[in-house]
Amino acid sequence: MSRGLWRQVEQRDPFPVPDPEPTDPTCDVCAALVIQRTEHYRLRDRSGVVDCNVEIRRHPHTGVSR
């Protein structure tokens, strides 16, 4: 094969899911995760965005129904 036949293609999620919002707006942990997620978006670090989304979804809140 000759050089230059391959090019990088942006990969997109075929089943995009909206970013989760914290279930408790007064939670400091969730607020920090939202700030981190925003920074990961700015850096184009999709893996970091996904990690923050998982943490937001899994963060326990006592007395708050999900």
All heavy atoms as TSV, in Angstrom:
chain	resi	resn	atom	element	x	y	z
A	1	MET	N	N	0.833	-1.185	0.000
A	1	MET	CA	C	0.000	0.000	0.000
A	1	MET	C	C	0.873	1.243	0.000
A	1	MET	O	O	1.912	1.265	0.612
A	1	MET	CB	C	-0.879	0.053	1.239
A	1	MET	CG	C	-1.986	-0.916	1.253
A	1	MET	SD	S	-3.023	-0.536	2.672
A	1	MET	CE	C	-4.433	-1.403	2.158
A	2	SER	N	N	0.390	2.231	-0.632
A	2	SER	CA	C	1.143	3.472	-0.648
A	2	SER	C	C	0.708	4.351	0.516
A	2	SER	O	O	-0.367	4.175	1.074
A	2	SER	CB	C	0.932	4.199	-1.977
A	2	SER	OG	O	-0.417	4.591	-2.083
A	3	ARG	N	N	1.537	5.274	0.853
A	3	ARG	CA	C	1.233	6.180	1.966
A	3	ARG	C	C	0.081	7.114	1.588
A	3	ARG	O	O	-0.108	7.429	0.431
A	3	ARG	CB	C	2.448	7.009	2.304
A	3	ARG	CG	C	3.597	6.146	2.745
A	3	ARG	CD	C	4.773	6.999	3.066
A	3	ARG	NE	N	4.969	6.856	4.506
A	3	ARG	CZ	C	5.603	7.709	5.251
A	3	ARG	NH1	N	6.109	8.793	4.729
A	3	ARG	NH2	N	5.751	7.499	6.535
A	4	GLY	N	N	-0.651	7.542	2.581
A	4	GLY	CA	C	-1.698	8.522	2.344
A	4	GLY	C	C	-3.060	7.939	2.003
A	4	GLY	O	O	-3.976	8.680	1.703
A	5	LEU	N	N	-3.203	6.623	2.046
A	5	LEU	CA	C	-4.503	6.032	1.740
A	5	LEU	C	C	-5.456	6.070	2.932
A	5	LEU	O	O	-6.654	5.959	2.755
A	5	LEU	CB	C	-4.344	4.588	1.273
A	5	LEU	CG	C	-3.724	4.403	-0.099
A	5	LEU	CD1	C	-3.605	2.913	-0.412
A	5	LEU	CD2	C	-4.556	5.084	-1.158
A	6	TRP	N	N	-4.901	6.194	4.121
A	6	TRP	CA	C	-5.728	6.181	5.318
A	6	TRP	C	C	-5.872	7.584	5.854
A	6	TRP	O	O	-4.950	8.373	5.844
A	6	TRP	CB	C	-5.096	5.287	6.390
A	6	TRP	CG	C	-4.949	3.888	5.943
A	6	TRP	CD1	C	-3.831	3.295	5.440
A	6	TRP	CD2	C	-5.966	2.901	5.899
A	6	TRP	NE1	N	-4.068	1.999	5.107
A	6	TRP	CE2	C	-5.395	1.719	5.379
A	6	TRP	CE3	C	-7.308	2.869	6.242
A	6	TRP	CZ2	C	-6.107	0.547	5.203
A	6	TRP	CZ3	C	-8.008	1.695	6.075
A	6	TRP	CH2	C	-7.409	0.563	5.561
A	7	ARG	N	N	-7.059	7.879	6.305
A	7	ARG	CA	C	-7.266	9.170	6.948
A	7	ARG	C	C	-8.102	8.965	8.198
A	7	ARG	O	O	-8.920	8.037	8.273
A	7	ARG	CB	C	-7.949	10.161	6.014
A	7	ARG	CG	C	-9.342	9.770	5.611
A	7	ARG	CD	C	-9.889	10.784	4.595
A	7	ARG	NE	N	-11.168	10.324	4.119
A	7	ARG	CZ	C	-12.334	10.826	4.507
A	7	ARG	NH1	N	-12.370	11.822	5.357
A	7	ARG	NH2	N	-13.470	10.350	4.041
A	8	GLN	N	N	-7.879	9.803	9.151
A	8	GLN	CA	C	-8.612	9.710	10.404
A	8	GLN	C	C	-10.027	10.240	10.198
A	8	GLN	O	O	-10.229	11.275	9.573
A	8	GLN	CB	C	-7.915	10.503	11.490
A	8	GLN	CG	C	-8.530	10.317	12.854
A	8	GLN	CD	C	-7.692	10.954	13.938
A	8	GLN	OE1	O	-6.628	11.498	13.675
A	8	GLN	NE2	N	-8.177	10.901	15.153
A	9	VAL	N	N	-10.996	9.510	10.712
A	9	VAL	CA	C	-12.392	9.890	10.580
A	9	VAL	C	C	-12.966	10.103	11.976
A	9	VAL	O	O	-12.752	9.295	12.874
A	9	VAL	CB	C	-13.191	8.779	9.844
A	9	VAL	CG1	C	-14.656	9.141	9.765
A	9	VAL	CG2	C	-12.607	8.526	8.477
A	10	GLU	N	N	-13.683	11.201	12.140
A	10	GLU	CA	C	-14.315	11.450	13.426
A	10	GLU	C	C	-15.381	10.394	13.678
A	10	GLU	O	O	-16.205	10.107	12.811
A	10	GLU	CB	C	-14.967	12.827	13.436
A	10	GLU	CG	C	-15.646	13.139	14.742
A	10	GLU	CD	C	-16.345	14.479	14.747
A	10	GLU	OE1	O	-16.177	15.250	13.784
A	10	GLU	OE2	O	-17.059	14.752	15.711
A	11	GLN	N	N	-15.327	9.801	14.852
A	11	GLN	CA	C	-16.320	8.785	15.189
A	11	GLN	C	C	-17.396	9.417	16.042
A	11	GLN	O	O	-17.118	10.167	16.959
A	11	GLN	CB	C	-15.652	7.631	15.908
A	11	GLN	CG	C	-14.658	6.933	15.017
A	11	GLN	CD	C	-14.236	5.602	15.573
A	11	GLN	OE1	O	-14.691	5.193	16.624
A	11	GLN	NE2	N	-13.377	4.929	14.867
A	12	ARG	N	N	-18.622	9.089	15.725
A	12	ARG	CA	C	-19.764	9.621	16.456
A	12	ARG	C	C	-20.550	8.472	17.068
A	12	ARG	O	O	-20.610	7.387	16.519
A	12	ARG	CB	C	-20.665	10.416	15.524
A	12	ARG	CG	C	-19.973	11.617	14.943
A	12	ARG	CD	C	-20.847	12.278	13.912
A	12	ARG	NE	N	-20.089	13.282	13.220
A	12	ARG	CZ	C	-20.420	14.554	13.195
A	12	ARG	NH1	N	-21.500	14.953	13.809
A	12	ARG	NH2	N	-19.685	15.417	12.550
A	13	ASP	N	N	-21.165	8.776	18.176
A	13	ASP	CA	C	-21.996	7.790	18.860
A	13	ASP	C	C	-23.291	7.621	18.069
A	13	ASP	O	O	-24.037	8.581	17.877
A	13	ASP	CB	C	-22.301	8.272	20.272
A	13	ASP	CG	C	-23.010	7.243	21.116
A	13	ASP	OD1	O	-23.429	6.198	20.571
A	13	ASP	OD2	O	-23.139	7.469	22.318
A	14	PRO	N	N	-23.582	6.401	17.589
A	14	PRO	CA	C	-24.805	6.204	16.809
A	14	PRO	C	C	-26.074	6.299	17.654
A	14	PRO	O	O	-27.156	6.493	17.129
A	14	PRO	CB	C	-24.638	4.804	16.225
A	14	PRO	CG	C	-23.714	4.119	17.151
A	14	PRO	CD	C	-22.807	5.188	17.710
A	15	PHE	N	N	-25.941	6.161	18.962
A	15	PHE	CA	C	-27.085	6.241	19.869
A	15	PHE	C	C	-26.782	7.262	20.958
A	15	PHE	O	O	-26.576	6.914	22.114
A	15	PHE	CB	C	-27.377	4.876	20.486
A	15	PHE	CG	C	-27.586	3.798	19.478
A	15	PHE	CD1	C	-26.603	2.849	19.243
A	15	PHE	CD2	C	-28.749	3.735	18.738
A	15	PHE	CE1	C	-26.784	1.860	18.299
A	15	PHE	CE2	C	-28.938	2.754	17.793
A	15	PHE	CZ	C	-27.949	1.806	17.572
A	16	PRO	N	N	-26.758	8.544	20.610
A	16	PRO	CA	C	-26.375	9.547	21.606
A	16	PRO	C	C	-27.395	9.638	22.735
A	16	PRO	O	O	-28.601	9.521	22.519
A	16	PRO	CB	C	-26.322	10.842	20.808
A	16	PRO	CG	C	-27.199	10.596	19.634
A	16	PRO	CD	C	-27.121	9.127	19.334
A	17	VAL	N	N	-26.882	9.808	23.930
A	17	VAL	CA	C	-27.711	9.952	25.119
A	17	VAL	C	C	-27.420	11.339	25.690
A	17	VAL	O	O	-26.252	11.721	25.799
A	17	VAL	CB	C	-27.366	8.866	26.159
A	17	VAL	CG1	C	-28.162	9.055	27.430
A	17	VAL	CG2	C	-27.590	7.486	25.580
A	18	PRO	N	N	-28.446	12.102	26.047
A	18	PRO	CA	C	-28.181	13.426	26.602
A	18	PRO	C	C	-27.412	13.334	27.927
A	18	PRO	O	O	-27.550	12.357	28.670
A	18	PRO	CB	C	-29.563	14.032	26.812
A	18	PRO	CG	C	-30.532	12.923	26.692
A	18	PRO	CD	C	-29.866	11.791	25.976
A	19	ASP	N	N	-26.617	14.346	28.195
A	19	ASP	CA	C	-25.877	14.379	29.458
A	19	ASP	C	C	-26.856	14.412	30.619
A	19	ASP	O	O	-27.855	15.138	30.576
A	19	ASP	CB	C	-24.991	15.628	29.521
A	19	ASP	CG	C	-23.818	15.551	28.564
A	19	ASP	OD1	O	-23.442	14.435	28.155
A	19	ASP	OD2	O	-23.267	16.612	28.236
A	20	PRO	N	N	-26.578	13.636	31.673
A	20	PRO	CA	C	-27.475	13.647	32.826
A	20	PRO	C	C	-27.331	14.935	33.619
A	20	PRO	O	O	-26.265	15.547	33.664
A	20	PRO	CB	C	-27.003	12.445	33.651
A	20	PRO	CG	C	-25.549	12.338	33.327
A	20	PRO	CD	C	-25.442	12.734	31.878
A	21	GLU	N	N	-28.408	15.343	34.211
A	21	GLU	CA	C	-28.390	16.482	35.125
A	21	GLU	C	C	-28.435	15.924	36.542
A	21	GLU	O	O	-29.070	14.902	36.790
A	21	GLU	CB	C	-29.596	17.389	34.874
A	21	GLU	CG	C	-29.563	18.077	33.524
A	21	GLU	CD	C	-28.341	18.955	33.341
A	21	GLU	OE1	O	-27.925	19.635	34.313
A	21	GLU	OE2	O	-27.790	18.968	32.231
A	22	PRO	N	N	-27.771	16.567	37.483
A	22	PRO	CA	C	-27.810	16.096	38.868
A	22	PRO	C	C	-29.240	16.058	39.398
A	22	PRO	O	O	-30.040	16.944	39.101
A	22	PRO	CB	C	-26.982	17.135	39.620
A	22	PRO	CG	C	-26.119	17.770	38.582
A	22	PRO	CD	C	-26.910	17.734	37.311
A	23	THR	N	N	-29.550	15.019	40.161
A	23	THR	CA	C	-30.899	14.909	40.728
A	23	THR	C	C	-31.082	15.847	41.912
A	23	THR	O	O	-32.208	16.186	42.254
A	23	THR	CB	C	-31.192	13.465	41.180
A	23	THR	OG1	O	-30.186	13.052	42.098
A	23	THR	CG2	C	-31.222	12.525	39.999
A	24	ASP	N	N	-29.976	16.264	42.538
A	24	ASP	CA	C	-30.035	17.200	43.661
A	24	ASP	C	C	-29.209	18.430	43.291
A	24	ASP	O	O	-27.978	18.378	43.299
A	24	ASP	CB	C	-29.486	16.545	44.922
A	24	ASP	CG	C	-29.553	17.457	46.135
A	24	ASP	OD1	O	-30.027	18.603	46.003
A	24	ASP	OD2	O	-29.123	17.015	47.214
A	25	PRO	N	N	-29.859	19.539	42.949
A	25	PRO	CA	C	-29.118	20.728	42.508
A	25	PRO	C	C	-28.232	21.345	43.581
A	25	PRO	O	O	-27.365	22.155	43.276
A	25	PRO	CB	C	-30.211	21.702	42.066
A	25	PRO	CG	C	-31.466	21.202	42.659
A	25	PRO	CD	C	-31.295	19.738	42.932
A	26	THR	N	N	-28.424	20.958	44.849
A	26	THR	CA	C	-27.601	21.512	45.926
A	26	THR	C	C	-26.395	20.637	46.251
A	26	THR	O	O	-25.620	20.976	47.140
A	26	THR	CB	C	-28.444	21.691	47.204
A	26	THR	OG1	O	-28.893	20.406	47.648
A	26	THR	CG2	C	-29.632	22.611	46.958
A	27	CYS	N	N	-26.216	19.534	45.541
A	27	CYS	CA	C	-25.127	18.590	45.821
A	27	CYS	C	C	-23.797	19.146	45.297
A	27	CYS	O	O	-23.643	19.405	44.102
A	27	CYS	CB	C	-25.434	17.242	45.176
A	27	CYS	SG	S	-24.107	16.031	45.387
A	28	ASP	N	N	-22.827	19.309	46.198
A	28	ASP	CA	C	-21.514	19.834	45.817
A	28	ASP	C	C	-20.751	18.866	44.918
A	28	ASP	O	O	-20.019	19.291	44.017
A	28	ASP	CB	C	-20.673	20.128	47.059
A	28	ASP	CG	C	-21.225	21.293	47.871
A	28	ASP	OD1	O	-21.965	22.118	47.296
A	28	ASP	OD2	O	-20.911	21.370	49.075
A	29	VAL	N	N	-20.905	17.574	45.150
A	29	VAL	CA	C	-20.210	16.567	44.340
A	29	VAL	C	C	-20.702	16.629	42.900
A	29	VAL	O	O	-19.904	16.664	41.953
A	29	VAL	CB	C	-20.395	15.148	44.933
A	29	VAL	CG1	C	-19.817	14.100	44.008
A	29	VAL	CG2	C	-19.764	15.062	46.307
A	30	CYS	N	N	-22.012	16.657	42.725
A	30	CYS	CA	C	-22.577	16.725	41.373
A	30	CYS	C	C	-22.180	18.026	40.680
A	30	CYS	O	O	-21.872	18.033	39.492
A	30	CYS	CB	C	-24.094	16.586	41.422
A	30	CYS	SG	S	-24.657	14.913	41.815
A	31	ALA	N	N	-22.176	19.128	41.417
A	31	ALA	CA	C	-21.787	20.417	40.834
A	31	ALA	C	C	-20.339	20.363	40.351
A	31	ALA	O	O	-20.020	20.858	39.264
A	31	ALA	CB	C	-21.970	21.529	41.855
A	32	ALA	N	N	-19.461	19.745	41.136
A	32	ALA	CA	C	-18.053	19.609	40.736
A	32	ALA	C	C	-17.925	18.727	39.498
A	32	ALA	O	O	-17.110	19.011	38.605
A	32	ALA	CB	C	-17.237	19.036	41.888
A	33	LEU	N	N	-18.725	17.671	39.425
A	33	LEU	CA	C	-18.684	16.792	38.255
A	33	LEU	C	C	-19.164	17.508	36.994
A	33	LEU	O	O	-18.624	17.289	35.912
A	33	LEU	CB	C	-19.522	15.533	38.510
A	33	LEU	CG	C	-18.896	14.527	39.477
A	33	LEU	CD1	C	-19.935	13.487	39.908
A	33	LEU	CD2	C	-17.688	13.855	38.852
A	34	VAL	N	N	-20.152	18.366	37.127
A	34	VAL	CA	C	-20.631	19.134	35.973
A	34	VAL	C	C	-19.526	20.084	35.487
A	34	VAL	O	O	-19.295	20.222	34.284
A	34	VAL	CB	C	-21.923	19.907	36.315
A	34	VAL	CG1	C	-22.280	20.902	35.233
A	34	VAL	CG2	C	-23.070	18.928	36.525
A	35	ILE	N	N	-18.811	20.700	36.417
A	35	ILE	CA	C	-17.697	21.585	36.044
A	35	ILE	C	C	-16.597	20.785	35.356
A	35	ILE	O	O	-16.056	21.211	34.327
A	35	ILE	CB	C	-17.162	22.325	37.285
A	35	ILE	CG1	C	-18.210	23.321	37.777
A	35	ILE	CG2	C	-15.839	23.029	36.976
A	35	ILE	CD1	C	-17.919	23.911	39.139
A	36	GLN	N	N	-16.266	19.620	35.900
A	36	GLN	CA	C	-15.252	18.759	35.276
A	36	GLN	C	C	-15.683	18.340	33.874
A	36	GLN	O	O	-14.874	18.333	32.942
A	36	GLN	CB	C	-15.001	17.521	36.126
A	36	GLN	CG	C	-14.238	17.782	37.382
A	36	GLN	CD	C	-14.085	16.516	38.210
A	36	GLN	OE1	O	-14.251	15.406	37.723
A	36	GLN	NE2	N	-13.777	16.685	39.489
A	37	ARG	N	N	-16.956	17.978	33.740
A	37	ARG	CA	C	-17.473	17.552	32.438
A	37	ARG	C	C	-17.345	18.673	31.407
A	37	ARG	O	O	-16.946	18.442	30.266
A	37	ARG	CB	C	-18.928	17.105	32.578
A	37	ARG	CG	C	-19.549	16.661	31.274
A	37	ARG	CD	C	-20.949	16.157	31.466
A	37	ARG	NE	N	-21.837	17.218	31.899
A	37	ARG	CZ	C	-23.060	17.006	32.381
A	37	ARG	NH1	N	-23.531	15.784	32.490
A	37	ARG	NH2	N	-23.811	18.009	32.751
A	38	THR	N	N	-17.648	19.906	31.829
A	38	THR	CA	C	-17.517	21.059	30.940
A	38	THR	C	C	-16.068	21.226	30.486
A	38	THR	O	O	-15.804	21.504	29.312
A	38	THR	CB	C	-18.013	22.332	31.653
A	38	THR	OG1	O	-19.371	22.136	32.054
A	38	THR	CG2	C	-17.915	23.547	30.758
A	39	GLU	N	N	-15.135	21.037	31.403
A	39	GLU	CA	C	-13.712	21.146	31.055
A	39	GLU	C	C	-13.293	20.038	30.080
A	39	GLU	O	O	-12.536	20.282	29.143
A	39	GLU	CB	C	-12.860	21.096	32.328
A	39	GLU	CG	C	-11.379	21.232	32.082
A	39	GLU	CD	C	-10.963	22.590	31.517
A	39	GLU	OE1	O	-11.778	23.527	31.479
A	39	GLU	OE2	O	-9.800	22.698	31.104
A	40	HIS	N	N	-13.801	18.827	30.289
A	40	HIS	CA	C	-13.495	17.728	29.363
A	40	HIS	C	C	-14.050	18.029	27.965
A	40	HIS	O	O	-13.402	17.723	26.963
A	40	HIS	CB	C	-14.034	16.397	29.881
A	40	HIS	CG	C	-13.267	15.860	31.046
A	40	HIS	ND1	N	-11.958	15.470	30.955
A	40	HIS	CD2	C	-13.630	15.654	32.335
A	40	HIS	CE1	C	-11.537	15.041	32.136
A	40	HIS	NE2	N	-12.541	15.150	32.991
A	41	TYR	N	N	-15.232	18.604	27.900
A	41	TYR	CA	C	-15.778	19.002	26.600
A	41	TYR	C	C	-14.848	20.023	25.927
A	41	TYR	O	O	-14.570	19.942	24.738
A	41	TYR	CB	C	-17.171	19.626	26.745
A	41	TYR	CG	C	-18.311	18.640	26.608
A	41	TYR	CD1	C	-19.244	18.479	27.622
A	41	TYR	CD2	C	-18.476	17.882	25.452
A	41	TYR	CE1	C	-20.301	17.597	27.500
A	41	TYR	CE2	C	-19.534	17.001	25.312
A	41	TYR	CZ	C	-20.441	16.854	26.340
A	41	TYR	OH	O	-21.482	15.982	26.204
A	42	ARG	N	N	-14.385	20.997	26.720
A	42	ARG	CA	C	-13.503	22.033	26.173
A	42	ARG	C	C	-12.218	21.422	25.611
A	42	ARG	O	O	-11.715	21.849	24.573
A	42	ARG	CB	C	-13.160	23.057	27.257
A	42	ARG	CG	C	-12.418	24.264	26.750
A	42	ARG	CD	C	-12.027	25.201	27.879
A	42	ARG	NE	N	-10.953	24.681	28.698
A	42	ARG	CZ	C	-9.665	24.618	28.331
A	42	ARG	NH1	N	-9.297	25.043	27.156
A	42	ARG	NH2	N	-8.765	24.138	29.160
A	43	LEU	N	N	-11.708	20.392	26.287
A	43	LEU	CA	C	-10.473	19.729	25.861
A	43	LEU	C	C	-10.717	18.662	24.790
A	43	LEU	O	O	-9.774	18.009	24.346
A	43	LEU	CB	C	-9.792	19.086	27.069
A	43	LEU	CG	C	-9.322	20.044	28.156
A	43	LEU	CD1	C	-8.854	19.270	29.375
A	43	LEU	CD2	C	-8.230	20.951	27.630
A	44	ARG	N	N	-11.989	18.480	24.426
A	44	ARG	CA	C	-12.382	17.432	23.458
A	44	ARG	C	C	-11.995	16.038	23.949
A	44	ARG	O	O	-11.579	15.174	23.185
A	44	ARG	CB	C	-11.789	17.701	22.083
A	44	ARG	CG	C	-12.267	18.988	21.480
A	44	ARG	CD	C	-11.626	19.244	20.147
A	44	ARG	NE	N	-11.979	20.563	19.659
A	44	ARG	CZ	C	-12.823	20.783	18.662
A	44	ARG	NH1	N	-13.399	19.779	18.068
A	44	ARG	NH2	N	-13.086	21.994	18.281
A	45	ASP	N	N	-12.125	15.849	25.253
A	45	ASP	CA	C	-11.812	14.579	25.905
A	45	ASP	C	C	-13.121	13.836	26.161
A	45	ASP	O	O	-13.723	13.939	27.223
A	45	ASP	CB	C	-11.072	14.841	27.216
A	45	ASP	CG	C	-10.802	13.580	28.016
A	45	ASP	OD1	O	-10.951	12.466	27.469
A	45	ASP	OD2	O	-10.442	13.715	29.207
A	46	ARG	N	N	-13.570	13.105	25.161
A	46	ARG	CA	C	-14.871	12.425	25.248
A	46	ARG	C	C	-14.878	11.360	26.351
A	46	ARG	O	O	-15.882	11.151	27.011
A	46	ARG	CB	C	-15.197	11.803	23.885
A	46	ARG	CG	C	-16.556	11.194	23.813
A	46	ARG	CD	C	-17.627	12.265	23.886
A	46	ARG	NE	N	-18.913	11.618	23.823
A	46	ARG	CZ	C	-19.993	12.052	24.432
A	46	ARG	NH1	N	-19.967	13.150	25.121
A	46	ARG	NH2	N	-21.126	11.398	24.333
A	47	SER	N	N	-13.742	10.715	26.563
A	47	SER	CA	C	-13.658	9.706	27.613
A	47	SER	C	C	-13.907	10.335	28.981
A	47	SER	O	O	-14.620	9.773	29.818
A	47	SER	CB	C	-12.283	9.037	27.584
A	47	SER	OG	O	-12.157	8.127	28.643
A	48	GLY	N	N	-13.338	11.495	29.217
A	48	GLY	CA	C	-13.561	12.197	30.477
A	48	GLY	C	C	-15.008	12.626	30.650
A	48	GLY	O	O	-15.556	12.578	31.753
A	49	VAL	N	N	-15.645	13.041	29.553
A	49	VAL	CA	C	-17.066	13.416	29.594
A	49	VAL	C	C	-17.908	12.213	30.014
A	49	VAL	O	O	-18.763	12.309	30.897
A	49	VAL	CB	C	-17.539	13.947	28.216
A	49	VAL	CG1	C	-19.049	14.110	28.192
A	49	VAL	CG2	C	-16.853	15.262	27.889
A	50	VAL	N	N	-17.635	11.075	29.401
A	50	VAL	CA	C	-18.390	9.854	29.723
A	50	VAL	C	C	-18.167	9.466	31.176
A	50	VAL	O	O	-19.109	9.096	31.883
A	50	VAL	CB	C	-17.999	8.706	28.767
A	50	VAL	CG1	C	-18.587	7.388	29.228
A	50	VAL	CG2	C	-18.450	9.028	27.347
A	51	ASP	N	N	-16.926	9.557	31.653
A	51	ASP	CA	C	-16.640	9.222	33.053
A	51	ASP	C	C	-17.438	10.104	34.009
A	51	ASP	O	O	-18.018	9.615	34.987
A	51	ASP	CB	C	-15.148	9.371	33.349
A	51	ASP	CG	C	-14.297	8.320	32.670
A	51	ASP	OD1	O	-14.852	7.291	32.220
A	51	ASP	OD2	O	-13.064	8.523	32.591
A	52	CYS	N	N	-17.499	11.403	33.727
A	52	CYS	CA	C	-18.274	12.309	34.578
A	52	CYS	C	C	-19.760	11.971	34.524
A	52	CYS	O	O	-20.445	11.988	35.555
A	52	CYS	CB	C	-18.050	13.755	34.154
A	52	CYS	SG	S	-16.411	14.390	34.565
A	53	ASN	N	N	-20.265	11.659	33.332
A	53	ASN	CA	C	-21.681	11.298	33.208
A	53	ASN	C	C	-22.012	10.052	34.018
A	53	ASN	O	O	-23.053	9.985	34.673
A	53	ASN	CB	C	-22.049	11.096	31.741
A	53	ASN	CG	C	-22.156	12.401	30.995
A	53	ASN	OD1	O	-22.278	13.459	31.599
A	53	ASN	ND2	N	-22.108	12.337	29.679
A	54	VAL	N	N	-21.131	9.072	33.984
A	54	VAL	CA	C	-21.354	7.842	34.761
A	54	VAL	C	C	-21.377	8.173	36.247
A	54	VAL	O	O	-22.256	7.704	36.992
A	54	VAL	CB	C	-20.268	6.787	34.437
A	54	VAL	CG1	C	-20.313	5.641	35.424
A	54	VAL	CG2	C	-20.439	6.273	33.017
A	55	GLU	N	N	-20.428	8.989	36.700
A	55	GLU	CA	C	-20.384	9.352	38.122
A	55	GLU	C	C	-21.633	10.126	38.536
A	55	GLU	O	O	-22.164	9.911	39.628
A	55	GLU	CB	C	-19.133	10.176	38.422
A	55	GLU	CG	C	-17.853	9.366	38.375
A	55	GLU	CD	C	-17.803	8.294	39.447
A	55	GLU	OE1	O	-18.243	8.535	40.588
A	55	GLU	OE2	O	-17.319	7.199	39.126
A	56	ILE	N	N	-22.107	11.029	37.689
A	56	ILE	CA	C	-23.324	11.778	38.016
A	56	ILE	C	C	-24.511	10.831	38.133
A	56	ILE	O	O	-25.324	10.933	39.050
A	56	ILE	CB	C	-23.596	12.881	36.963
A	56	ILE	CG1	C	-22.547	13.983	37.074
A	56	ILE	CG2	C	-25.004	13.457	37.121
A	56	ILE	CD1	C	-22.572	14.991	35.948
A	57	ARG	N	N	-24.613	9.884	37.204
A	57	ARG	CA	C	-25.737	8.936	37.256
A	57	ARG	C	C	-25.670	8.043	38.482
A	57	ARG	O	O	-26.696	7.662	39.039
A	57	ARG	CB	C	-25.733	8.070	35.997
A	57	ARG	CG	C	-26.250	8.782	34.787
A	57	ARG	CD	C	-26.420	7.814	33.613
A	57	ARG	NE	N	-26.782	8.550	32.417
A	57	ARG	CZ	C	-25.925	8.894	31.463
A	57	ARG	NH1	N	-24.666	8.537	31.553
A	57	ARG	NH2	N	-26.335	9.574	30.414
A	58	ARG	N	N	-24.484	7.683	38.912
A	58	ARG	CA	C	-24.327	6.728	40.028
A	58	ARG	C	C	-24.237	7.385	41.397
A	58	ARG	O	O	-24.296	6.692	42.409
A	58	ARG	CB	C	-23.072	5.882	39.809
A	58	ARG	CG	C	-23.197	4.929	38.670
A	58	ARG	CD	C	-21.970	4.077	38.571
A	58	ARG	NE	N	-22.108	3.102	37.499
A	58	ARG	CZ	C	-21.158	2.262	37.137
A	58	ARG	NH1	N	-19.995	2.267	37.756
A	58	ARG	NH2	N	-21.364	1.414	36.167
A	59	HIS	N	N	-24.077	8.701	41.443
A	59	HIS	CA	C	-23.886	9.360	42.735
A	59	HIS	C	C	-25.156	9.232	43.577
A	59	HIS	O	O	-26.236	9.643	43.146
A	59	HIS	CB	C	-23.524	10.836	42.530
A	59	HIS	CG	C	-23.239	11.545	43.803
A	59	HIS	ND1	N	-22.090	11.326	44.536
A	59	HIS	CD2	C	-23.956	12.447	44.502
A	59	HIS	CE1	C	-22.115	12.074	45.616
A	59	HIS	NE2	N	-23.238	12.765	45.621
A	60	PRO	N	N	-25.003	8.668	44.780
A	60	PRO	CA	C	-26.202	8.457	45.615
A	60	PRO	C	C	-26.665	9.752	46.291
A	60	PRO	O	O	-25.863	10.579	46.697
A	60	PRO	CB	C	-25.712	7.462	46.662
A	60	PRO	CG	C	-24.248	7.743	46.781
A	60	PRO	CD	C	-23.797	8.166	45.405
A	61	HIS	N	N	-27.949	9.894	46.372
A	61	HIS	CA	C	-28.567	10.993	47.109
A	61	HIS	C	C	-29.619	10.390	48.018
A	61	HIS	O	O	-30.529	9.717	47.544
A	61	HIS	CB	C	-29.222	12.014	46.180
A	61	HIS	CG	C	-28.228	12.739	45.329
A	61	HIS	ND1	N	-28.017	12.433	44.019
A	61	HIS	CD2	C	-27.366	13.728	45.643
A	61	HIS	CE1	C	-27.080	13.220	43.538
A	61	HIS	NE2	N	-26.669	14.007	44.495
A	62	THR	N	N	-29.507	10.633	49.291
A	62	THR	CA	C	-30.482	10.081	50.223
A	62	THR	C	C	-31.773	10.888	50.164
A	62	THR	O	O	-31.736	12.125	50.112
A	62	THR	CB	C	-29.949	10.104	51.658
A	62	THR	OG1	O	-29.590	11.427	51.998
A	62	THR	CG2	C	-28.738	9.197	51.808
A	63	GLY	N	N	-32.881	10.186	50.082
A	63	GLY	CA	C	-34.176	10.844	50.066
A	63	GLY	C	C	-34.599	11.416	48.741
A	63	GLY	O	O	-35.620	12.058	48.654
A	64	VAL	N	N	-33.823	11.191	47.686
A	64	VAL	CA	C	-34.166	11.702	46.360
A	64	VAL	C	C	-34.489	10.516	45.477
A	64	VAL	O	O	-33.684	9.608	45.341
A	64	VAL	CB	C	-32.998	12.520	45.743
A	64	VAL	CG1	C	-33.351	12.968	44.352
A	64	VAL	CG2	C	-32.653	13.695	46.622
A	65	SER	N	N	-35.670	10.512	44.890
A	65	SER	CA	C	-36.036	9.388	44.013
A	65	SER	C	C	-35.440	9.612	42.647
A	65	SER	O	O	-35.314	10.738	42.173
A	65	SER	CB	C	-37.553	9.267	43.922
A	65	SER	OG	O	-38.089	10.431	43.370
A	66	ARG	N	N	-35.077	8.532	42.001
A	66	ARG	CA	C	-34.485	8.612	40.671
A	66	ARG	C	C	-35.410	8.071	39.642
A	66	ARG	O	O	-35.976	7.130	39.574
A	66	ARG	CB	C	-33.176	7.847	40.624
A	66	ARG	CG	C	-32.133	8.551	41.427
A	66	ARG	CD	C	-30.826	7.843	41.244
A	66	ARG	NE	N	-29.828	8.642	41.906
A	66	ARG	CZ	C	-28.590	8.693	41.562
A	66	ARG	NH1	N	-28.155	8.003	40.568
A	66	ARG	NH2	N	-27.743	9.421	42.195
